[in-house]
Amino acid sequence: MSLQPAAFFFKIGINNWQSLNRHSQPPCSLLPVPCSLLI
């Protein structure tokens, strides 16, 4: 399986997380990477 689709959805996930974080921070367990990398 190619990594390109995974990277595409990962990028969307980060964008969604950033938009959601403006309202309420989601549980870190739902993120593909540690929260410390996104703060």
SELUMGU-292256 format. One record per residue: chain; x, y, z of N, C-alpha, C, O in turn; residue number from 1. Coordinates in Angstrom, 1 decimal. Layout:
REM residues N
<site chaine="A" n_xx="X" n_yy="Y" n_zz="Z" ca_xx="X" ca_yy="Y" ca_zz="Z" c_xx="X" c_yy="Y" c_zz="Z" o_xx="X" o_yy="Y" o_zz="Z" num="NUM"/>
...
REM end
This chain:
REM residues 39
<site chaine="A" n_xx="0.8" n_yy="-1.2" n_zz="0.0" ca_xx="0.0" ca_yy="0.0" ca_zz="0.0" c_xx="0.9" c_yy="1.3" c_zz="0.0" o_xx="1.9" o_yy="1.3" o_zz="0.7" num="1"/>
<site chaine="A" n_xx="0.5" n_yy="2.2" n_zz="-0.8" ca_xx="1.3" ca_yy="3.4" ca_zz="-0.9" c_xx="1.1" c_yy="4.3" c_zz="0.3" o_xx="0.0" o_yy="4.3" o_zz="0.9" num="2"/>
<site chaine="A" n_xx="2.1" n_yy="5.0" n_zz="0.7" ca_xx="2.1" ca_yy="5.9" ca_zz="1.8" c_xx="1.4" c_yy="7.3" c_zz="1.5" o_xx="1.1" o_yy="8.1" o_zz="2.3" num="3"/>
<site chaine="A" n_xx="1.3" n_yy="7.5" n_zz="0.2" ca_xx="0.8" ca_yy="8.8" ca_zz="-0.2" c_xx="-0.7" c_yy="9.1" c_zz="0.3" o_xx="-0.9" o_yy="10.2" o_zz="0.8" num="4"/>
<site chaine="A" n_xx="-1.6" n_yy="8.1" n_zz="0.1" ca_xx="-3.0" ca_yy="8.3" ca_zz="0.7" c_xx="-2.9" c_yy="8.5" c_zz="2.2" o_xx="-3.7" o_yy="9.3" o_zz="2.7" num="5"/>
<site chaine="A" n_xx="-2.1" n_yy="7.8" n_zz="2.9" ca_xx="-2.0" ca_yy="7.9" ca_zz="4.3" c_xx="-1.5" c_yy="9.3" c_zz="4.7" o_xx="-2.1" o_yy="9.9" o_zz="5.6" num="6"/>
<site chaine="A" n_xx="-0.5" n_yy="9.8" n_zz="4.0" ca_xx="0.0" ca_yy="11.2" ca_zz="4.2" c_xx="-1.1" c_yy="12.2" c_zz="3.9" o_xx="-1.3" o_yy="13.2" o_zz="4.6" num="7"/>
<site chaine="A" n_xx="-1.9" n_yy="12.0" n_zz="2.9" ca_xx="-3.0" ca_yy="12.9" ca_zz="2.5" c_xx="-4.0" c_yy="12.9" c_zz="3.7" o_xx="-4.5" o_yy="14.0" o_zz="4.1" num="8"/>
<site chaine="A" n_xx="-4.5" n_yy="11.8" n_zz="4.2" ca_xx="-5.5" ca_yy="11.8" ca_zz="5.2" c_xx="-4.9" c_yy="12.3" c_zz="6.6" o_xx="-5.6" o_yy="12.9" o_zz="7.4" num="9"/>
<site chaine="A" n_xx="-3.6" n_yy="12.0" n_zz="6.8" ca_xx="-2.9" ca_yy="12.6" ca_zz="8.0" c_xx="-2.9" c_yy="14.1" c_zz="7.9" o_xx="-3.2" o_yy="14.7" o_zz="8.9" num="10"/>
<site chaine="A" n_xx="-2.7" n_yy="14.7" n_zz="6.8" ca_xx="-2.7" ca_yy="16.1" ca_zz="6.6" c_xx="-4.1" c_yy="16.7" c_zz="6.9" o_xx="-4.2" o_yy="17.7" o_zz="7.6" num="11"/>
<site chaine="A" n_xx="-5.1" n_yy="16.0" n_zz="6.4" ca_xx="-6.5" ca_yy="16.4" ca_zz="6.6" c_xx="-6.8" c_yy="16.3" c_zz="8.1" o_xx="-7.4" o_yy="17.2" o_zz="8.7" num="12"/>
<site chaine="A" n_xx="-6.3" n_yy="15.3" n_zz="8.8" ca_xx="-6.5" ca_yy="15.1" ca_zz="10.2" c_xx="-5.9" c_yy="16.2" c_zz="11.0" o_xx="-6.5" o_yy="16.7" o_zz="12.0" num="13"/>
<site chaine="A" n_xx="-4.7" n_yy="16.6" n_zz="10.6" ca_xx="-4.0" ca_yy="17.7" ca_zz="11.3" c_xx="-4.8" c_yy="19.0" c_zz="11.1" o_xx="-5.0" o_yy="19.8" o_zz="12.1" num="14"/>
<site chaine="A" n_xx="-5.3" n_yy="19.2" n_zz="9.9" ca_xx="-6.1" ca_yy="20.4" ca_zz="9.7" c_xx="-7.4" c_yy="20.4" c_zz="10.5" o_xx="-7.8" o_yy="21.5" o_zz="11.0" num="15"/>
<site chaine="A" n_xx="-8.0" n_yy="19.3" n_zz="10.5" ca_xx="-9.3" ca_yy="19.2" ca_zz="11.3" c_xx="-9.0" c_yy="19.4" c_zz="12.8" o_xx="-9.8" o_yy="20.0" o_zz="13.5" num="16"/>
<site chaine="A" n_xx="-7.9" n_yy="18.8" n_zz="13.3" ca_xx="-7.5" ca_yy="19.0" ca_zz="14.7" c_xx="-7.3" c_yy="20.4" c_zz="15.0" o_xx="-7.7" o_yy="20.9" o_zz="16.1" num="17"/>
<site chaine="A" n_xx="-6.6" n_yy="21.1" n_zz="14.1" ca_xx="-6.3" ca_yy="22.6" ca_zz="14.4" c_xx="-7.6" c_yy="23.4" c_zz="14.4" o_xx="-7.7" o_yy="24.3" o_zz="15.3" num="18"/>
<site chaine="A" n_xx="-8.5" n_yy="23.1" n_zz="13.6" ca_xx="-9.8" ca_yy="23.8" ca_zz="13.6" c_xx="-10.6" c_yy="23.5" c_zz="14.8" o_xx="-11.3" o_yy="24.3" o_zz="15.4" num="19"/>
<site chaine="A" n_xx="-10.6" n_yy="22.2" n_zz="15.2" ca_xx="-11.4" ca_yy="21.8" ca_zz="16.4" c_xx="-10.7" c_yy="22.3" c_zz="17.6" o_xx="-11.4" o_yy="22.6" o_zz="18.6" num="20"/>
<site chaine="A" n_xx="-9.4" n_yy="22.5" n_zz="17.6" ca_xx="-8.7" ca_yy="22.9" ca_zz="18.8" c_xx="-9.1" c_yy="24.4" c_zz="19.2" o_xx="-8.9" o_yy="24.8" o_zz="20.3" num="21"/>
<site chaine="A" n_xx="-9.6" n_yy="25.1" n_zz="18.2" ca_xx="-10.0" ca_yy="26.5" ca_zz="18.5" c_xx="-11.3" c_yy="26.5" c_zz="19.4" o_xx="-11.5" o_yy="27.5" o_zz="20.1" num="22"/>
<site chaine="A" n_xx="-12.0" n_yy="25.4" n_zz="19.4" ca_xx="-13.3" ca_yy="25.3" ca_zz="20.1" c_xx="-13.1" c_yy="24.5" c_zz="21.4" o_xx="-13.3" o_yy="24.9" o_zz="22.5" num="23"/>
<site chaine="A" n_xx="-12.6" n_yy="23.2" n_zz="21.2" ca_xx="-12.3" ca_yy="22.3" ca_zz="22.3" c_xx="-11.3" c_yy="21.3" c_zz="21.9" o_xx="-11.3" o_yy="20.8" o_zz="20.8" num="24"/>
<site chaine="A" n_xx="-10.3" n_yy="21.1" n_zz="22.8" ca_xx="-9.2" ca_yy="20.2" ca_zz="22.5" c_xx="-9.6" c_yy="18.8" c_zz="22.6" o_xx="-10.1" o_yy="18.3" o_zz="23.6" num="25"/>
<site chaine="A" n_xx="-9.5" n_yy="18.0" n_zz="21.5" ca_xx="-9.9" ca_yy="16.5" ca_zz="21.5" c_xx="-8.9" c_yy="15.7" c_zz="22.3" o_xx="-7.8" o_yy="16.1" o_zz="22.6" num="26"/>
<site chaine="A" n_xx="-9.3" n_yy="14.5" n_zz="22.7" ca_xx="-8.4" ca_yy="13.6" ca_zz="23.5" c_xx="-7.1" c_yy="13.2" c_zz="22.6" o_xx="-7.2" o_yy="13.0" o_zz="21.4" num="27"/>
<site chaine="A" n_xx="-6.0" n_yy="13.2" n_zz="23.3" ca_xx="-4.7" ca_yy="12.9" ca_zz="22.6" c_xx="-4.8" c_yy="11.5" c_zz="22.0" o_xx="-4.1" o_yy="11.3" o_zz="21.0" num="28"/>
<site chaine="A" n_xx="-5.5" n_yy="10.6" n_zz="22.6" ca_xx="-5.6" ca_yy="9.2" ca_zz="22.2" c_xx="-6.1" c_yy="9.1" c_zz="20.8" o_xx="-5.9" o_yy="8.1" o_zz="20.1" num="29"/>
<site chaine="A" n_xx="-6.9" n_yy="10.1" n_zz="20.3" ca_xx="-7.4" ca_yy="10.1" ca_zz="19.0" c_xx="-6.5" c_yy="10.6" c_zz="17.9" o_xx="-6.7" o_yy="10.5" o_zz="16.7" num="30"/>
<site chaine="A" n_xx="-5.3" n_yy="11.1" n_zz="18.3" ca_xx="-4.4" ca_yy="11.7" ca_zz="17.4" c_xx="-3.4" c_yy="10.7" c_zz="17.0" o_xx="-3.0" o_yy="9.8" o_zz="17.7" num="31"/>
<site chaine="A" n_xx="-2.9" n_yy="10.8" n_zz="15.7" ca_xx="-1.9" ca_yy="9.8" ca_zz="15.2" c_xx="-0.5" c_yy="10.1" c_zz="15.8" o_xx="0.4" o_yy="9.2" o_zz="15.6" num="32"/>
<site chaine="A" n_xx="-0.3" n_yy="11.2" n_zz="16.4" ca_xx="1.0" ca_yy="11.6" ca_zz="17.0" c_xx="0.8" c_yy="12.2" c_zz="18.4" o_xx="-0.4" o_yy="12.7" o_zz="18.6" num="33"/>
<site chaine="A" n_xx="1.8" n_yy="12.2" n_zz="19.2" ca_xx="1.6" ca_yy="12.9" ca_zz="20.5" c_xx="1.2" c_yy="14.3" c_zz="20.5" o_xx="1.6" o_yy="15.0" o_zz="19.6" num="34"/>
<site chaine="A" n_xx="0.4" n_yy="14.8" n_zz="21.4" ca_xx="0.0" ca_yy="16.1" ca_zz="21.4" c_xx="1.1" c_yy="17.1" c_zz="21.5" o_xx="1.0" o_yy="18.2" o_zz="21.0" num="35"/>
<site chaine="A" n_xx="2.2" n_yy="16.7" n_zz="22.2" ca_xx="3.3" ca_yy="17.6" ca_zz="22.3" c_xx="3.9" c_yy="18.1" c_zz="21.0" o_xx="4.6" o_yy="19.1" o_zz="20.9" num="36"/>
<site chaine="A" n_xx="3.7" n_yy="17.3" n_zz="20.0" ca_xx="4.2" ca_yy="17.6" ca_zz="18.6" c_xx="3.4" c_yy="18.6" c_zz="17.9" o_xx="3.8" o_yy="19.2" o_zz="16.9" num="37"/>
<site chaine="A" n_xx="2.1" n_yy="18.8" n_zz="18.4" ca_xx="1.2" ca_yy="19.7" ca_zz="17.7" c_xx="1.0" c_yy="21.0" c_zz="18.5" o_xx="0.3" o_yy="21.9" o_zz="17.9" num="38"/>
<site chaine="A" n_xx="1.5" n_yy="21.1" n_zz="19.7" ca_xx="1.3" ca_yy="22.3" ca_zz="20.4" c_xx="2.4" c_yy="23.3" c_zz="20.1" o_xx="2.4" o_yy="24.4" o_zz="20.6" num="39"/>
REM end
